[in-house]
């Protein structure tokens, strides 16, 4: 939970910055989602979704996480 909170705070602070590395941000979000899926197991569905603030949010906007 702390890792997700820090990740969201990072986005809120930096997303308006033109040099914000969105690929890195999404990579970190995907990695956190994969870890969550490993913890929860097959009984839960985990889907990573890009935030609307991302100019490319309609491209590959949702990714289901499998382990």
N, C-alpha and C positions, 0 to 999 in steps of 0.2 A: 504494500500500500504506500509506503514512504517513497519507493522508487517511482511509482505512477504519479504521486503528488509532485515530486521534484520535476518530473518530465513535463507535466502540465504547466507548472509555474514557469519553467524555462520557455515554453511556447508563448505564454501570455506576456512575458517580458520582452521577448526577442522577435516575435513574428512580424512586426511592422518594419523591422530593420531590413533594408534591401539585401544585405549580405547574409541574412539568416540562411543557414544550410538546411533546406527542407528535406533533401535526401537523407542527410544524417539524422534529422529529427524523426523521419518515418522509419529509418532503420532501427533506431532506438525503440520506437513504439512497437515495431514488429517483434523485436527481441523481447521486450517486456511482455507482450501478448503471448509469445511462445512459452515463456517461463510460466505465465499464469495458466496456460493450457496444460502444461506438464503437472502443475500443482493440482489443478482441478480434475484432470483426467477426462475420460470419454463421456462422463455423465453430463458434461456441460459443453455448450457451444461457445467458442470465443471468436469474435469478429473484430478485426481492426478496421476502423473507418477514419479517413482523412477528415480534418476539420473543415468547415465551410470557408474559413479564412484563407485556406490554401488556394491560390489561384488555379491550381490543377486538381481541385477536389473532385471533379467529375471523371477524371481519368483514374481508373483502378481505385475507385473511392472506397470500396469495401473488399476486405480479404479475410476469408475464413481461415483460421489457424488449425492445422492438423499436426499431430505428433506421430 
